[in-house]
């Protein structure tokens, strides 16, 4: 497992090379992803803001997630993760948005969405994508793995984009 601080530094370099900023939209991690990013000195040069939208109402009010999406698909779903990532960019000065919504446990799981299920949404320079992961372990482990995966995937997506130039 790569050190989170190292991943943040690499992501910072990739974002700065493109003149982009990042916004986070977090549910199950409760701000851990934003905290990891802002632990890096100078992060104000590439990190715009973080939204901690733990409740369904917060997802709707702060990010513009349609309440019908949550009613139809649940908060832990692909469409909600994508809508959160889109909303993070729309309601910020960022060109890159990441969203995480999942079941960290130990309660809240279901047969369809067991504990450890996390949906990720990414918007990078106007392109929206998503993926789901299932992490093992206790609540702390699931949340830490979510932050790690989000950073790794962001690094890959931003790294694939053309630098400013």
N, C-alpha and C positions, 0 to 999 in steps of 0.2 A: 504494500500500500504506500503510495506516494504521500509525502508530508503535505498537509493542507496549505501551510504557508508557502511552500514551494509552488504549488499549483496556483495559488493566488498571485504570486509574483510573475509566473509565466503568463497567466491570463492578463494581468496588468500590462505587460509588455506587448501582448497581441492587440489589446484594445487601444493602447496608446499609439501603436504603429498605424492604426487605421483612423485615429481621431474619434473614436467611439467611446460612449459611456454605457454603463450597465445599470439596470434596475432589477431588483429581485421582488418576487411575489411569493410569500411563504405561508404555508399553513402548518403542516406537521412538524416543521423544523423551528417554528416560532422565532425566526430572526437569526438563527445560527449561521445561515449562509451569508447574510449581510454582515454579521459580526466577523466572520472569517475574512471577508474581503476588506473590511475597514480596520482589521488588525494590522494591515500593511500600511506603513507610513507613506504618505503621499497619495492615498487612495482617492482623495477628493478630485484628483486629476482624471480619474476614469470610472469612479463609482458615483452615480447620481443619487439614488435613493433606494430604500427598501420598504416594501409593504408587508406588514405582518397581518394577514387576513385569515385569522384562525376560525372565526365564525362564518357561517354562510352569508349573513347580513353584511359582514365586512367585505367579503368577496364581491358582492353586488354593489355596495356603496362606494368602495374605494377603487375597484378595478373595472366596474361596469359589467361584471358577469351577469347574464340574464338569469333571473330567478327560475325561469322555466327549465333552463339547462340543469340546474341543481336538482329540481324536483324530478325531472325525467331520468337523469343519469346518476345522480348522487354527486357529492362534493369530490369524491375520489374517483375521477373518471377522466378519460382523454379529452372530452370536449371542454370540461371545466379547466383542466390544466392549460389547454391551448388558449382559452379565453382569458385566463389569468395572465399568461405571458403577453398576450396582445395588449391587455389592459395596463400592464406594467409599463410598456413602451408608450402607449397612448397617453398615459397620465404622468409622464416624466419627460426629461430631456434626453433620454437614452435611445440608442439605436439597437441595443441588445437587451432582451428581457429573458429572465428565467423564472419559471414557476414550479413549485413543488406542492403536491397535495397527496396525502397518504394516510395510512393507518399505522401509527407508530407503536400502538399497544400499551400495555398488555391487553386492554379491553378494546372494543369497537370493531373487531374483526367479524367477518361473515364468511360463509362458504364461497361466495363470489369474490369477496375482497378480504382475504385473510390478513392477519397482522403481518406487517412487513411489506404490504403492497403500496407502491408509490408511483404516481403518475408525474411525469416531468413535461413541461411545456417550454419551448424555446422560440424566441423570435430574434433572428439575427439579420439585420439589414433588410427588413421587410419580409423575410422568409420564415414561415411558421412551421415547426415540427414538434413531434411529441414521441414519448416512449414510456413504457412501464417497466418497472423492476420489482423484484421480490427479494427483500433482504431478511436474513435470519438474525436472531438474537433478541436481546431485550430492547426496551424503548431507547435507551442511550445508543445502543449499537445501530439500530435502524436509523435514527436521526443522523448519527455520524456518517454512516454509509451513504445516506441521501445527500448530504453536503458534499462528500467526496465525489460521488457520481456526477452531481450537477456541475462541479468545477471541471472534472475531466471532460465531460461532454461539451461544456461551453468552450473549453480550450480547443477542442477538436473543431467545433463549428466556426468559431471565430478565426481559427488558424486556416480554415479552408477558404475564407473570404479574402478578397483582394485587399492588400494594404493600400492606404492613401498614398497618392503619390505623384 
